[in-house]
């Protein structure tokens, strides 16, 4: 289910938007200010954020900038103002769209669907999710539940390839070709070393996946979340 974060210090707006989003089939998270929003985003993979401009502690522009630095999700700014300078500031902060209050909930839904379609096209080949694990090739982050980890480059690329092809068996030679390239001059036992490191890293973090050895052939990644 697509998850959307709503950030607004007006509880009436929060509840109104929440009702319409839930009716449309979205899962909703709510925050009253930017500080709470960032805390939610650290623990939850949200697909889109709807942010009010005028809020205490951290305004919508500042929050949008923070989100842009850390996450690759679309942002819609809500504001009571309709001045071109305010829109310019909003787009400069990194927002994808801008909606002036009061607005029709149906228009907000239209804009959400359009942004999600656009982002799906951008990241459909860059993000892989299995159970509680999400691996993002655009920013090299691995999200496991509420934790974010960063792997050495070749470990990341190997993990990304295996997660992209669960339950498929690959020989060491094939993995070398896909991850290290055809011009790799090292030993194919390099794969064994990297597989061992990945097993050690992930064994204490999740039971969603398991990298298995297929004797005489190579390796496969088993998805246990199904």
C-alpha positions in Angstrom: 0.0 0.0 0.0 1.3 3.5 -0.9 2.2 5.5 2.2 1.7 9.2 2.4 3.0 11.6 5.1 0.9 14.7 5.8 2.5 17.5 7.8 0.4 20.4 9.0 -0.1 22.1 12.4 -3.8 22.5 11.6 -5.5 19.4 13.0 -8.6 20.1 10.9 -6.5 20.0 7.6 -4.7 16.9 8.8 -7.9 15.0 9.5 -9.6 16.2 6.3 -6.7 15.1 4.1 -6.4 11.9 6.0 -10.0 10.9 5.4 -9.8 11.5 1.7 -6.5 9.8 1.3 -7.7 6.7 3.2 -10.9 6.6 1.1 -8.6 6.6 -2.0 -6.7 3.6 -0.6 -3.6 5.2 0.8 -1.9 4.5 4.1 -1.5 7.8 6.0 1.0 9.1 8.5 0.5 12.4 10.2 2.9 15.0 11.8 2.1 18.3 13.4 5.5 19.9 12.5 8.7 19.4 10.5 10.6 17.9 13.5 8.0 15.2 14.0 7.9 14.6 10.2 11.6 13.9 10.0 11.4 11.5 12.9 8.7 9.6 11.1 10.6 9.5 7.9 13.7 8.0 9.7 11.6 4.9 10.6 9.1 4.6 7.8 9.4 4.4 4.0 6.9 6.9 2.8 6.1 7.3 -0.9 5.0 11.0 -0.9 4.8 14.0 1.5 2.2 16.7 1.7 3.6 19.6 3.6 2.1 22.9 4.9 4.3 25.9 4.5 3.5 27.8 7.7 4.4 25.6 10.7 6.2 26.1 14.1 9.8 24.9 14.7 10.5 24.3 11.0 8.5 25.7 8.1 7.5 23.8 5.0 10.3 25.2 2.9 13.0 24.1 5.4 11.4 20.7 5.8 11.3 20.2 2.0 15.0 21.0 1.7 15.7 18.5 4.4 13.7 15.8 2.7 15.4 16.6 -0.6 18.8 16.0 1.0 17.9 12.6 2.5 15.0 11.0 0.5 13.9 10.6 -3.0 10.1 11.1 -2.7 7.8 13.6 -4.3 6.6 16.6 -2.2 3.5 18.7 -2.5 3.5 22.1 -0.6 0.2 23.5 0.8 -0.1 27.2 1.4 -2.7 29.8 2.1 -0.7 32.2 -0.1 -0.9 32.6 -3.9 1.9 35.0 -4.5 4.4 34.2 -7.3 7.3 34.8 -4.9 6.0 32.2 -2.5 5.7 29.7 -5.3 9.2 30.5 -6.4 10.5 29.9 -2.9 8.6 26.6 -2.8 10.1 25.3 -6.0 13.6 26.6 -5.0 13.3 24.5 -1.9 12.7 21.4 -4.0 8.9 20.9 -4.0 7.4 19.0 -6.9 4.0 20.7 -6.8 2.2 23.5 -5.1 -1.4 23.7 -3.9 -3.1 26.8 -2.5 -5.6 26.6 0.3 -8.5 26.2 0.2 -8.4 23.4 -2.3 -10.6 20.7 -3.5 -9.6 17.3 -2.1 -10.2 15.7 -5.5 -7.6 18.0 -7.0 -5.1 17.0 -4.4 -5.8 13.3 -5.3 -5.2 14.1 -9.0 -1.9 15.7 -8.2 -0.8 12.8 -5.9 -1.6 10.2 -8.6 0.3 12.3 -11.3 3.4 12.6 -9.1 3.4 8.9 -8.1 3.3 7.9 -11.7 6.2 10.3 -12.5 8.3 9.0 -9.7 7.4 5.3 -10.5 8.9 5.8 -13.9 12.0 7.4 -12.5 12.7 4.7 -9.8 11.0 1.6 -11.1 14.4 0.1 -11.9 16.3 1.6 -9.0 14.4 0.5 -5.9 13.9 -3.2 -4.9 11.8 -4.2 -2.0 11.6 -7.6 -0.3 9.7 -7.8 3.0 11.2 -5.3 5.4 14.2 -4.6 3.1 14.4 -1.8 0.6 17.5 -1.2 -1.5 17.8 1.9 -3.5 20.3 2.2 -6.3 19.8 5.9 -6.8 21.2 6.8 -3.4 22.9 3.5 -2.4 20.8 3.2 0.8 19.6 -0.1 2.3 16.6 0.3 4.5 15.8 -2.5 6.9 12.8 -1.8 9.0 13.6 1.5 10.6 17.3 1.3 10.1 19.3 2.6 7.2 22.7 1.1 6.4 25.3 1.8 3.7 27.4 -1.0 2.2 30.7 -1.0 0.4 30.1 -0.5 -3.3 30.6 -4.0 -4.5 28.7 -5.5 -1.6 25.8 -3.1 -2.5 25.9 -4.0 -6.2 26.0 -7.7 -5.5 23.1 -7.5 -3.0 21.1 -5.3 -5.4 21.5 -7.8 -8.2 20.6 -10.8 -6.0 17.5 -9.0 -4.6 16.5 -8.0 -8.1 16.4 -11.7 -9.0 15.1 -13.7 -6.0 15.1 -17.5 -6.2 17.3 -17.5 -9.2 20.6 -19.4 -9.1 23.7 -17.6 -10.5 27.2 -19.0 -11.0 30.2 -17.1 -9.7 31.2 -16.3 -13.2 27.8 -14.8 -13.9 27.9 -12.7 -10.8 31.5 -11.5 -11.6 30.2 -10.4 -15.1 27.2 -8.5 -13.7 28.9 -6.9 -10.7 32.6 -6.6 -11.4 32.5 -6.5 -15.2 34.0 -8.5 -18.0 37.4 -7.0 -17.6 37.7 -8.1 -14.0 41.1 -9.7 -13.6 40.7 -11.2 -10.1 39.8 -14.6 -8.8 36.1 -15.6 -8.9 36.4 -16.5 -5.2 36.0 -12.8 -4.7 32.3 -13.6 -4.9 32.6 -16.0 -2.0 34.2 -13.4 0.2 31.5 -10.8 -0.6 28.7 -13.3 -0.1 30.2 -14.2 3.3 30.3 -10.5 4.3 26.7 -10.0 3.2 25.5 -13.0 5.2 27.3 -11.7 8.3 25.9 -8.2 7.9 22.3 -9.2 7.4 21.9 -12.3 9.6 21.4 -10.1 12.7 19.2 -7.5 11.0 16.5 -9.4 9.2 15.1 -12.9 8.5 13.4 -11.8 5.3 16.1 -13.0 3.0 18.8 -15.7 3.0 21.6 -16.2 0.6 22.0 -19.9 -0.1 24.8 -21.8 -1.7 23.8 -24.2 -4.5 26.5 -26.8 -4.5 28.4 -27.0 -7.7 26.6 -24.0 -9.3 26.7 -20.8 -7.3 24.3 -18.8 -5.2 20.6 -17.8 -4.9 18.8 -15.3 -2.7 15.7 -16.7 -1.0 12.8 -14.4 -0.3 11.2 -15.6 3.0 8.7 -12.8 3.1 6.3 -14.5 0.7 
